[in-house]
């Protein structure tokens, strides 16, 4: 008797990174996370430019959401083809600019969007120092501890209010959780050489929740999970 999982199996493409030898997987992870950190740094740099347009948070959020949906549709329509990675990667400049405007607008209304830089930075430091012994669990735990301690110390030094500091710590933890979890999930959906497209996935995968819930519900109905008989 085979008991089905409570959640559907993750989506995989042929010849994905998880099917490669260990050292190949580690090299892919190192390159992917290097590009991811560069993208985060570029977002921070763009957001700090005084000439960056100031748009209301509601408007830029709607624009960014529409753009992410378009990127998701591109991935769905070209899934499993070699062209998908190239097409997705081509849109990354516009994506980073929109995210930078979003983060700038969030900061202007008092949200500590900058705190995510700590988690991303320490996560990449772990990637560099761990060598061939990479672990996503180890990356998350050690990066969370280091970034949380650093943020707490900075908040004390800068005299941030308790609520503001708590939000900064929470946002960093949430970003780091997503950063590491999605980075691990991407390995089954990307091939070697598609590291830039994986960076695009890091940003558009925030919408996966809306597609994942219907998949789970369908999976439960199909296998009669949670049904008494």
C-alpha positions, 0 to 999 in steps of 0.5 A: 500500500502506497500512502501519498504525501500530504502535499504534491511533489515539487515541479521538476524539469528534465536534466535539472540540477538535483540530478547532477553530481554533488560538486556540480550542484554546489558550483551551481548554488555558489554561482546562483547565490552570487548572482542573487546577492549582486541583484540585492545589492543592485536593488539597494544601490538603485533605491538609494539614488536620489533621482529614483522616481517617488511613486506611492507604495500602492501604485508601485506595488500594483505595477510590480505585481502585474510585472511578476504575473507577466513573468510567471506567465512567460515561465508557464508558457515556455516551461521546460524549453531552453528559451525560457531561461534566456527570455526570463533573464532578459527581463531582470533589469526592469525587474530590479528597477521596479523592486528598487522603487518598491523598496524606496517607497516602502522605506519612505513610509517607515518600513525597514526594507534595508534590513534584508541586506543583512540576511542576504549578506550573511547567507552569502558569507556562509556560502563562501566559507563553507566550501564544498560542505554546503547545507541550506539548513546550516546556511539558514540557521547561522545566517539568521543568528549572525544577521539578527545579532548584527541588526539588534546591535545596530538598532541599539547603536542607532537608537531605533524604537523597539517596534521599528527594530522588531519589524526590522528583525522580523522582515530580515528573518522572513526574507532569509527564510524565503531566500534559503527555502526558494534557493533550495527549491529552485534546484529541481526547476533549473538546469546548469547554466540557468543561474541568472534565470534562477535569480528571476525566480527568486523574485517571482516565486513569491506568487507561487503560493497562489498556485500552490494552494489550488495544487494542494487542494486538488492533490487532497481530492485526487488521493482522498486525503483527510477523507474518512473513507 
